[in-house]
Protein backbone atom coordinates (compact mmCIF):
# COMPACT_ATOMS: atom_id res chain seq x y z
CA UNK A 1 0.00 0.00 0.00
CA UNK A 2 1.45 3.35 -1.01
CA UNK A 3 1.24 6.48 1.10
CA UNK A 4 -0.92 9.32 -0.15
CA UNK A 5 0.85 12.66 -0.37
CA UNK A 6 -1.01 15.90 0.09
CA UNK A 7 0.30 19.21 -1.19
CA UNK A 8 -0.29 22.24 1.00
CA UNK A 9 -1.39 24.66 -1.76
CA UNK A 10 -4.15 22.56 -3.31
CA UNK A 11 -5.27 21.42 0.16
CA UNK A 12 -5.59 25.05 1.29
CA UNK A 13 -7.57 25.96 -1.83
CA UNK A 14 -9.85 22.95 -1.37
CA UNK A 15 -10.36 23.80 2.29
CA UNK A 16 -11.38 27.37 1.42
CA UNK A 17 -13.78 26.16 -1.29
CA UNK A 18 -15.27 23.65 1.16
CA UNK A 19 -15.60 26.32 3.84
CA UNK A 20 -17.30 28.59 1.32
CA UNK A 21 -19.81 25.89 0.43
CA UNK A 22 -20.46 25.05 4.06
CA UNK A 23 -21.04 28.69 4.99
CA UNK A 24 -23.42 29.06 2.05
CA UNK A 25 -25.39 25.96 3.08
CA UNK A 26 -25.75 26.96 6.76
CA UNK A 27 -26.99 30.46 5.95
CA UNK A 28 -30.70 29.64 6.48
CA UNK A 29 -30.11 28.16 9.94
CA UNK A 30 -27.26 30.29 11.33
CA UNK A 31 -27.67 33.84 12.54
CA UNK A 32 -25.22 36.54 11.43
CA UNK A 33 -21.89 36.31 13.26
CA UNK A 34 -19.95 39.18 14.77
CA UNK A 35 -16.83 40.08 12.78
CA UNK A 36 -14.89 43.17 13.82
CA UNK A 37 -17.89 44.78 15.49
CA UNK A 38 -20.26 44.07 12.59
CA UNK A 39 -22.84 41.35 12.21
CA UNK A 40 -22.04 39.48 9.02
CA UNK A 41 -24.23 36.92 7.28
CA UNK A 42 -22.66 33.51 6.63
CA UNK A 43 -23.41 33.97 2.91
CA UNK A 44 -21.18 37.06 2.89
CA UNK A 45 -18.44 35.10 4.64
CA UNK A 46 -18.94 32.37 2.04
CA UNK A 47 -18.26 34.86 -0.74
CA UNK A 48 -15.12 36.09 1.03
CA UNK A 49 -13.85 32.51 1.44
CA UNK A 50 -14.47 31.79 -2.25
CA UNK A 51 -12.64 34.97 -3.25
CA UNK A 52 -9.70 33.88 -1.10
CA UNK A 53 -9.77 30.44 -2.72
CA UNK A 54 -9.60 31.97 -6.20
CA UNK A 55 -6.74 34.24 -5.13
CA UNK A 56 -4.80 31.37 -3.55
CA UNK A 57 -5.50 29.23 -6.63
CA UNK A 58 -3.77 31.94 -8.67
CA UNK A 59 -0.60 31.51 -6.63
CA UNK A 60 -0.77 27.70 -6.66
CA UNK A 61 -1.09 27.51 -10.44
CA UNK A 62 1.51 30.25 -11.03
CA UNK A 63 4.06 28.36 -8.92
CA UNK A 64 3.38 25.26 -11.01
CA UNK A 65 3.96 27.16 -14.23
CA UNK A 66 0.33 26.84 -15.33
CA UNK A 67 -0.01 30.38 -16.69
CA UNK A 68 -3.48 30.11 -18.20
CA UNK A 69 -4.97 28.50 -15.08
CA UNK A 70 -3.33 31.18 -12.93
CA UNK A 71 -4.77 33.90 -15.18
CA UNK A 72 -8.22 32.31 -14.98
CA UNK A 73 -8.06 32.28 -11.19
CA UNK A 74 -6.92 35.90 -10.95
CA UNK A 75 -9.70 37.01 -13.33
CA UNK A 76 -12.33 35.21 -11.26
CA UNK A 77 -10.81 36.39 -7.95
CA UNK A 78 -11.00 40.04 -9.01
CA UNK A 79 -14.41 39.72 -10.67
CA UNK A 80 -15.91 37.79 -7.77
CA UNK A 81 -14.50 40.26 -5.23
CA UNK A 82 -16.07 43.16 -7.12
CA UNK A 83 -19.38 41.32 -7.60
CA UNK A 84 -19.51 40.66 -3.86
CA UNK A 85 -18.24 44.08 -2.71
CA UNK A 86 -20.72 46.01 -4.86
CA UNK A 87 -23.91 44.85 -3.13
CA UNK A 88 -22.25 44.63 0.30
CA UNK A 89 -21.13 48.24 0.10
CA UNK A 90 -24.20 49.43 -1.80
CA UNK A 91 -22.04 50.55 -4.73
CA UNK A 92 -23.60 49.70 -8.09
CA UNK A 93 -20.48 50.82 -9.95
CA UNK A 94 -18.43 48.05 -8.31
CA UNK A 95 -21.06 45.51 -9.34
CA UNK A 96 -21.00 46.72 -12.95
CA UNK A 97 -17.20 46.81 -12.99
CA UNK A 98 -17.14 43.25 -11.65
CA UNK A 99 -19.37 42.12 -14.50
CA UNK A 100 -17.13 43.93 -17.01
CA UNK A 101 -14.01 42.27 -15.54
CA UNK A 102 -15.72 38.89 -15.72
CA UNK A 103 -16.83 39.24 -19.35
CA UNK A 104 -13.55 40.78 -20.51
CA UNK A 105 -11.54 38.19 -18.59
CA UNK A 106 -13.48 35.29 -20.06
CA UNK A 107 -13.05 36.79 -23.52
CA UNK A 108 -9.31 37.08 -22.96
CA UNK A 109 -9.05 33.53 -21.63
CA UNK A 110 -10.96 32.13 -24.60
CA UNK A 111 -8.62 34.00 -26.96
CA UNK A 112 -5.62 32.36 -25.23
CA UNK A 113 -6.92 28.84 -25.82
CA UNK A 114 -4.60 26.78 -27.96
C-alpha positions as CSV (number, residue, x, y, z in Angstrom):
1,X,0.0,0.0,0.0
2,X,1.5,3.4,-1.0
3,X,1.2,6.5,1.1
4,X,-0.9,9.3,-0.2
5,X,0.9,12.7,-0.4
6,X,-1.0,15.9,0.1
7,X,0.3,19.2,-1.2
8,X,-0.3,22.2,1.0
9,X,-1.4,24.7,-1.8
10,X,-4.2,22.6,-3.3
11,X,-5.3,21.4,0.2
12,X,-5.6,25.0,1.3
13,X,-7.6,26.0,-1.8
14,X,-9.8,22.9,-1.4
15,X,-10.4,23.8,2.3
16,X,-11.4,27.4,1.4
17,X,-13.8,26.2,-1.3
18,X,-15.3,23.7,1.2
19,X,-15.6,26.3,3.8
20,X,-17.3,28.6,1.3
21,X,-19.8,25.9,0.4
22,X,-20.5,25.1,4.1
23,X,-21.0,28.7,5.0
24,X,-23.4,29.1,2.0
25,X,-25.4,26.0,3.1
26,X,-25.8,27.0,6.8
27,X,-27.0,30.5,5.9
28,X,-30.7,29.6,6.5
29,X,-30.1,28.2,9.9
30,X,-27.3,30.3,11.3
31,X,-27.7,33.8,12.5
32,X,-25.2,36.5,11.4
33,X,-21.9,36.3,13.3
34,X,-19.9,39.2,14.8
35,X,-16.8,40.1,12.8
36,X,-14.9,43.2,13.8
37,X,-17.9,44.8,15.5
38,X,-20.3,44.1,12.6
39,X,-22.8,41.3,12.2
40,X,-22.0,39.5,9.0
41,X,-24.2,36.9,7.3
42,X,-22.7,33.5,6.6
43,X,-23.4,34.0,2.9
44,X,-21.2,37.1,2.9
45,X,-18.4,35.1,4.6
46,X,-18.9,32.4,2.0
47,X,-18.3,34.9,-0.7
48,X,-15.1,36.1,1.0
49,X,-13.9,32.5,1.4
50,X,-14.5,31.8,-2.3
51,X,-12.6,35.0,-3.3
52,X,-9.7,33.9,-1.1
53,X,-9.8,30.4,-2.7
54,X,-9.6,32.0,-6.2
55,X,-6.7,34.2,-5.1
56,X,-4.8,31.4,-3.5
57,X,-5.5,29.2,-6.6
58,X,-3.8,31.9,-8.7
59,X,-0.6,31.5,-6.6
60,X,-0.8,27.7,-6.7
61,X,-1.1,27.5,-10.4
62,X,1.5,30.2,-11.0
63,X,4.1,28.4,-8.9
64,X,3.4,25.3,-11.0
65,X,4.0,27.2,-14.2
66,X,0.3,26.8,-15.3
67,X,0.0,30.4,-16.7
68,X,-3.5,30.1,-18.2
69,X,-5.0,28.5,-15.1
70,X,-3.3,31.2,-12.9
71,X,-4.8,33.9,-15.2
72,X,-8.2,32.3,-15.0
73,X,-8.1,32.3,-11.2
74,X,-6.9,35.9,-11.0
75,X,-9.7,37.0,-13.3
76,X,-12.3,35.2,-11.3
77,X,-10.8,36.4,-8.0
78,X,-11.0,40.0,-9.0
79,X,-14.4,39.7,-10.7
80,X,-15.9,37.8,-7.8
81,X,-14.5,40.3,-5.2
82,X,-16.1,43.2,-7.1
83,X,-19.4,41.3,-7.6
84,X,-19.5,40.7,-3.9
85,X,-18.2,44.1,-2.7
86,X,-20.7,46.0,-4.9
87,X,-23.9,44.9,-3.1
88,X,-22.2,44.6,0.3
89,X,-21.1,48.2,0.1
90,X,-24.2,49.4,-1.8
91,X,-22.0,50.6,-4.7
92,X,-23.6,49.7,-8.1
93,X,-20.5,50.8,-10.0
94,X,-18.4,48.0,-8.3
95,X,-21.1,45.5,-9.3
96,X,-21.0,46.7,-13.0
97,X,-17.2,46.8,-13.0
98,X,-17.1,43.2,-11.6
99,X,-19.4,42.1,-14.5
100,X,-17.1,43.9,-17.0
101,X,-14.0,42.3,-15.5
102,X,-15.7,38.9,-15.7
103,X,-16.8,39.2,-19.3
104,X,-13.5,40.8,-20.5
105,X,-11.5,38.2,-18.6
106,X,-13.5,35.3,-20.1
107,X,-13.0,36.8,-23.5
108,X,-9.3,37.1,-23.0
109,X,-9.0,33.5,-21.6
110,X,-11.0,32.1,-24.6
111,X,-8.6,34.0,-27.0
112,X,-5.6,32.4,-25.2
113,X,-6.9,28.8,-25.8
114,X,-4.6,26.8,-28.0
